[in-house]
Amino acid sequence: MSPRQNIAYEHQSRINEALYRIHANLSESLTVAELARSACYSPYHFQRIFKQITGESVHDYIRRCRLEWAANLLIYNPKMTIVEIGAECGFHSNAAFNHAFKSWFNCSPTQWRREGYENRSRTLKAVWSASAQNPHRRYYRDTLDSHVQTIQRQVEIKRLPAQPVACIRHVGYDQSISEVWERLLDWGSAHGIDVHTQQMIALHHSNPDLIPIEQCRYVACLSLPERVYPGDGVGVMEIPGGLHACCRAEGGFGDLLYLMRDLYMYWLPASDYRARSIPPHAVYSENHFINQSGLFKLEFRIPVARDAVSVHRF
């Protein structure tokens, strides 16, 4: 490996560690100085390289992640109070949380819980269903009863190991993701990886119920059999292990979004688990973005932890 490749690998590896630290510790202070120190950078170089890799400043990335996570918790964890959610997402006063949330979503956390989320979701779904790229086949209407008890029977809790992957980040949940997968698989083949024996995994950073489809963050990942160095726009990282709520599904483009909504909106609040702040991911056995049929088969996995409230029931 050339010195230039080695530097690129080190940058990618350190920033990926910083990203994991951010997502795993959203309730902490997460200052630039602390993140830079943990990544072995000066604050100046850390901010420059972070933006080069993620496309966002450190401050903007953390703020967006905290507010999107708070918006999710307000709906998917009804047991938590607004004050608790603000603290969980790193806001050290209720006033600061309310101000930041209202600036971002144009309504207060209380309004969001009462009607704001549904109003925003309804608007985004109308735009999405009108898109020419969306056949609007609701997966759960054809093959999955959306009733809570049916979903519960299909969800399995698994403890999974961490998974090293090569990855390409993408903004927008649309058919252009096919080009990302082609790039990733071509890169793998060029590096001597038998891509047909490796898992294809997609990280879903964004909830399409609250983020416009064109702004949703998606990461195409290819499992790695051994250590491989990044390059040509491909990074290397590790998908964290731990407890996951897993549900198998099949369908066509857009169908997964409705399954995600059912799992988060109905299964999760009724379960004895809470979602962790780490993004969920899908493991494809058939990837609709690259196969001719346009259909997928996958297992969708939500990182979870045992709900403290449910633990105290026993």
C-alpha positions, 0 to 999 in steps of 0.5 A, spaced: 500 500 500 502 506 498 503 512 503 497 516 500 493 510 500 495 509 508 493 516 509 486 515 506 485 509 510 487 512 517 483 518 515 477 514 513 478 509 519 479 515 524 472 518 522 468 512 522 470 511 529 468 518 531 462 517 527 460 511 531 462 515 538 457 520 536 451 515 535 453 511 541 453 517 545 448 522 543 446 524 550 454 526 552 457 533 551 461 530 544 465 537 544 470 537 537 476 537 542 474 531 545 472 527 539 478 530 535 483 528 541 479 521 541 481 520 533 488 523 534 487 529 530 488 537 532 481 540 532 482 544 526 484 538 522 479 533 525 473 538 523 476 539 516 477 531 514 470 530 518 467 535 513 471 532 507 468 525 508 461 526 511 459 532 507 457 536 514 461 540 519 461 536 526 457 541 529 451 540 524 452 532 524 451 532 531 445 537 531 442 533 526 443 526 529 440 529 536 434 532 533 432 526 528 433 521 534 429 526 539 423 526 533 423 518 533 423 517 540 418 522 541 413 517 537 417 510 538 418 511 546 411 513 549 414 511 556 419 517 556 417 524 558 419 530 553 424 532 559 427 525 559 428 525 551 431 531 551 436 529 556 437 522 552 439 526 546 444 531 549 440 537 551 442 539 558 436 543 559 428 543 557 428 550 554 434 548 550 431 542 547 425 546 546 428 551 542 432 547 538 427 542 536 422 548 534 427 551 530 428 544 526 421 541 525 417 548 526 413 545 532 414 544 539 416 537 542 409 537 545 406 539 538 410 533 535 407 528 539 400 530 538 400 532 531 406 534 528 409 528 526 403 525 523 402 531 519 409 531 517 409 524 515 402 525 511 405 530 507 412 526 506 408 520 504 403 524 499 410 526 495 413 519 495 407 516 493 406 521 487 413 520 485 414 516 478 419 512 481 414 509 487 409 504 485 406 505 492 405 497 493 405 497 500 409 491 502 405 489 508 398 489 505 400 484 500 405 479 505 405 482 512 399 483 516 400 490 519 396 488 526 401 488 532 400 481 534 402 479 527 409 483 527 410 481 533 410 473 531 415 475 525 420 479 529 426 475 532 431 478 537 438 476 536 445 478 539 449 479 533 457 480 532 460 486 529 461 486 522 467 489 518 464 492 511 466 496 505 462 502 504 459 508 500 455 513 503 449 516 499 444 521 500 437 520 497 433 514 497 431 513 490 433 508 484 440 512 483 442 507 489 443 502 484 449 506 481 452 506 488 451 498 489 455 497 482 461 502 484 461 498 490 461 491 487 466 493 482 471 495 487 470 489 491 471 485 485 477 489 483 480 488 490 480 480 489 473 480 493 468 474 491 462 479 492 458 473 490 459 470 497 459 476 501 453 479 504 450 486 501 448 490 507 444 497 507 444 502 513 438 506 513 440 513 517 434 516 516 426 515 518 423 517 511 417 519 515 420 525 518 426 526 512 424 528 505 426 522 501 431 526 497 435 527 504 435 520 507 442 518 508 443 511 506 450 507 506 451 501 501 456 496 505 459 489 503 462 485 508 469 483 508 472 477 509 479 480 511 482 487 512 482 491 506 484 498 505 479 503 502 480 507 496 476 510 490 471 513 494 470 507 498 470 507 506 471 501 511 468 501 517 465 496 522 457 495 523 456 494 531 454 488 534 449 487 540 442 485 540 437 486 534 430 486 533 430 482 526 424 481 521 425 478 514 421 481 508 420 481 501 418 486 496 419 491 491 422 498 491 419 502 496 416 497 500 421 496 505 419 504 508 412 501 510 415 495 514 420 500 517 414 504 519 410 498 522 416 496 526 418 502 529 411 505 530 407 499 532 412 493 534 417 497 538 412 501 543 409 495 544 415 491 545 420 490 552 425 493 548 427 500 546 431 502 540 439 504 540 441 510 537 445 506 532 442 506 525 438 500 523 440 496 517 438 491 512 442 484 510 440 482 503 439 475 500 436 478 494 438 486 492 433 489 488 437 495 486 442 490 482 437 484 480 433 484 474 427 482 477 427 489 481 425 485 488 428 484 494 429 479 500 432 481 506 432 481 514 431 488 517 435 489 523 434 494 529 439 495 534 435 494 541 436 494 548 432 491 554 427 497 556 429 498 563 421 499 565 420 492 562 426 489 566 422 492 573 416 488 571 419 482 573 
